[in-house]
Amino acid sequence: MLSCPPPPRSLHLHLHRQRHSTVVSSSFHHHPNHPPTTAPDTILRTHNSKTTSLLHHHHHQSATTTTTTNKTKNPPKENENDHQHQNRDSAQNNDNKPTIRQLIMPPQEKLNILEMSLASKRAPQFPGSIYTNSLPSLQSVLRTQNDTQHLENDDDDDVDEEVMIMRALEVRRKVTAEVFKAAMKKGKFGITYSTNLVNRLSEFIDHVMIEAAALKRLPEFEDSTFNLRAKVVIDDSEVVPLIRWLKHNNLSYPKIAKLICMSRGNLESIRRLVDWLKSVHVKGEFLGVTLLKSGDGILQRRLEELDEIVDYLESNGVRRDWMGFVISRCPKLLSYSMEEVKMRVEFYLNMGMNENDFGTMVFDYPGVLGQFTIEEMNQKVNYLKEFGLSTEYVGKLLAFRPQLMGCSIEERWKPLVKYLYYLGISRDGMRRMLTIKPMVFCFNFEMTIMPKVQFFRDLGVREDAIGNMLVKFPPLLTYSLHKKIRPVVIFLMTKAGVTENDIGKVIALGPELLGCSIGKKLEVNVKYFLSLGIRARQLGEMIADFPILLRYKVDLLYPKYKYLRRTMVRPLQDVVEFPRFFSYSLEERIIPRHKIMVENRVNFKLRYMLACTDEEFNERVADKVERRRRFESGLLDDAEADSQTAEDSLGKAAVADCPPNENAFLNFPDSMDGTKGFFSKVRIHQS
């Protein structure tokens, strides 16, 4: 396995076996014929794996050469005396010399020698690291005499050939991994990165090992070592430049390793598919995820099939520049056949969606097209229809919120419906919540909805009002409890003057306040009302009476307040008593009705002026005018009656005081001329 040049003749190696150790000694002498005795200046040397193999090889050749030389130089003679002398010496030597046993190589030592013969260079180390040599030392290879004798007794036991083959394959894998690491080092990769990557490339290492073994059949590699053949296979596959290219495209080493193993040796398919994904606008950070999650057979698919899928989606409303986003979020779409893709697309188009709705739906939630089976999609659509929705409306609902398809019926929808029914919400209320805020049905009610409901109970909101509040404003359930709802409640109680007794009423009547921004909406409105001269306590009462007051823009509030104070000449207290004044339109309600009141010279409070329909307002104005007319006419009649009574009493008193001669003038007959009456009156007036 490892070829080395023959050692010089002046180098004599001596193997000294003791009871518990084996020492290899070497000495240098200039004379070719060295005496059999050991020189006193013997140099002890510990050999590594390569020199150990050389030692065994040289020791075996030396023993063979010595035996052959002795037989050639001293041929046996055919006389009987020499023959008898030789037999006698041989018998004497056999009695004095111990029996030489043949060294039997146990299976474990064969494996160790095989591993040492295939080992490459020592792994590079850095300062401070701990190097653990996995290869056995010379002392472990050359066993002691006791171990050798013990193994001789077990010589009759057969070694399992399959186990030996598996061990040999494991050694080959280690050698191939070392060769791969060397190629990675040559490609300017770090030690840690190379080690981590190779540890995940077990399938590709086996592929390299098989290809390297197959190269031995070729004439040009017949006499080459396994390491050389493995290096040739790695270089021809161009796996190291591919790893560099994939790393440049933001793929981590676990993803690179899995891709290489998925390629089954066809590494060019990886580069080809990555180039195609880039052509459809898949970003580099999603290339690895797309390749790994698109199925095991994606590397074996033809690019023409993938182009056909992309063209079909584009013809149904999915834009070309959206395609990369859709594929990267739903890589499984590339593993479907063209018939499967058409069936999924037609499922949504048959629900009344047009191309624009379908394209936006796929862009918002690409998983709606490839992550669920047709059976699951039908079950979810039928469940939504149970709320009283038609097929077309369900299609619009899914186009608006396709995340509904990602919710489980048993784990998400049924528990939520049961809980909402417990809060007193009917099926119509649930349908309203579903149509206004479909995302509510995508939440985990135990983690999202139940804590908010309990918080409203703690604020003093009644049980029956909680359900009505959720139906009135479903987006309330989508707000964060700690980042949105709780800060608004604290602001209303500390800055807006809302008392603890009224905060539950405010939240129940105006849950929309919980969705307003504190800095941009609520705080600005509170400062404006306080600047008008309204006290914080009064503002709190106004909010408790009309919570939506804080939601109006200041630009809309100022013209109404200006008209109230300058044109209508009303006091500020009218606004405090009726804060809903700011909710009515200035041009369509306030100004026209004020003109009618001025023309008819009537006056109403703001509540009776605005909080009614036009018919009711006209009736009130007419009734007020009639009452005023009656009042004025009734006052005039009373005044005339009083004046006539006064004149009659005054005339009777004057007649009683006149003398008799004058009374004659007064007692004239009725048939007399009217002048007598005139004069009589003048006389009376003069008197």
C-alpha positions, 0 to 999 in steps of 0.5 A: 500500500505504501511504497518506500525505497529500500533502506541502505545496507549500513542500517541494521534494524534489531527487534528486541522482544521482552515480556511486556514491551517491544522496542525497536533499535537501530544502529549505524556501522560501516562494516558490511559484516556485522557480528551477531552480538548487539553493539553497546551504542544501540540507539532506541527509536520509536517509529510511526505508522509508516516506518512500522510498515517499513520495519515489517517489510524490511524484517521479512525480506532480511529473514528470507535473504539470510536463509537463502544465502546460508543454504547457498554458501553451505550445501549439505554433504552426503557422508554419513558422519556429517549427517549423523553430526548434523542430526546430533547438533539439531537434536541438541539445539532443539532441546536447548532452544525454545520452540519458535511459533508463527506470529498470528495476526489477529483481526483487530491488528489487521484493521489497525494496520489497514487504517495506518496504511490508509491514513493521510497526513495528520489533521492540522492543529492550532496553538492551544488545541488538544490533539487526540490521535485516533491511530494506534501506536506501534506498541498497540500494533506489536503486541506483547508475547503474552497477548500473542500467546493468548491469541494463538489459542483462539486461532481456530475461531473464524472471523466474520467476513461481513464485519471485516468488510464493514470495518474496511468500508468505515476506514475507506470513508474516513480516508475519503473524508480526509481527502475531501477536507484536503480539497476544501483546504486547497479551496481556501476553506477554514478547518472548522467549516470544512469539518462541519460540512464533511460531517454532514456529507456522508452520502456524498462521501460514499458516492466518492468512495464508490467512484474512486473504487470504480476507477481502479478498473481503468488502465490509467488508474490500475496502479494508483492509490485510493487516495489519488483516485478519490482526489481525482473524483472530487476534482472532476465533480467540481464540488469545491467550487460549487460549495463556494458558489452556494456559500456566496448565495447565502446558503449555510453549510447544513443547507449546502450539505443537504443539497449535495446529498440530494443531488445524488452525484449530479452536482450540475443540477444544483447550479442549473436549478439555482440559476433558474430560481434567480431568473424568476426573482427568487432572492439569494437568502431564500434559495436554500429554503426553496431548494430544500422544501420543494421536494426530493425530486426537484433536482430531477425535474426539467426546467421546461416543466417549471417554466410551464407552471410559472407561465400558467400562474402569470396568465391567471393574475400572478405577476412576474415580479411576484413569482419569486416571492410566491415560490420562495414562500411556497416551494412545494408548488414546484413539486406539483404536476401541471394538472395538480396546479390547474386543479388548485387554481380552478378551485378558487376561480370557481368561487367567483374570483377574478384574476386580480383577486386571485393574484393578490390572494396568492401574493398575500399568502402563497401557501393558500395554493400549495400547502393544503390538500383539495379535501382540506380546502373544501372542508374549510370553505363548507364550514365558512358557509355555515355562518350564512355566507354564500359561495361568492362571498366566501371567495371574496372573503378568502381573497381579502384574508387568505390566511383563513385557509391556514387555520384548522377547523378542529383546533382553531375555529370550533373552540373560538365559536364555542367561546363567542357563543358563551359571551352571548354572541349570536351567529349573525354577530359572528358573521359580522365579526367574520366579515369585518375582521376575518383575522379574529378567526385566525387567532388562538383565543386562549392566548389572545382573546380571553385575556382581553375579555377578562381585562374588560370585566375588571374595568367594570364592563357588564357581561352582556355589554362585552359581546355587544362591544366585540360585535360593534368593534371586532378590530378590538380583539386584534390590538395588543393588551399591554401595548395598546389597550392598557395604555389608552385606559390609563390615559383616559383615567389620568389625563382626560378626567374619566373616573373609575366608575365611568371607565367601563361605560366609556369602553362599552360605549366607545370601544373605538377609543382603544384603537386611537393613538395616544400621541397623535389623536387622544392627547391632541384632542384633550389639550384642545378641549382644555384650552377652551376653558373646559375643566378636566372633570367636565371633560371626563363627564363629556367623554362618559356621555359621548366617548367618540368626542376624542376621535374627531379631528381638531380641524373639524371641531374648531369651525363648529365651536366658532359658529356656536360662540360667535354666530349662535351666541351660545354659552360654553355650558351648552357644549358641556351639557350636549357634547354631541353637538360636535358630531353634527355637520355644520353645513348640513345640520347646524347652520340650516336649522339655526337660520330657521330658528332665527327666521321664526324667532324661536330658540331651542336647546342644542339637544332639541335643536339637533337631535331630531329629524327634519320633520320633527324639527319643523313640527317643533318650530311650528308648535313654538310659533303657534304657542307664541302667537297664542300667547301674544293674542291672548295678552291683547284680548286681556288688555282690551277687556281691562280698558273697557271695564275701566271706562265703564266704571269711570262713566258711572262715577261721573254721572253720580257726581253731576248736578240735577240740571246737568242730569237733564241733558244726560237723560235724553231719549234714544230718538234724539240726534246723535249730536246730543250724545256727542255734546253730552260727552264733551260736557262730561269731559269738560266737567 
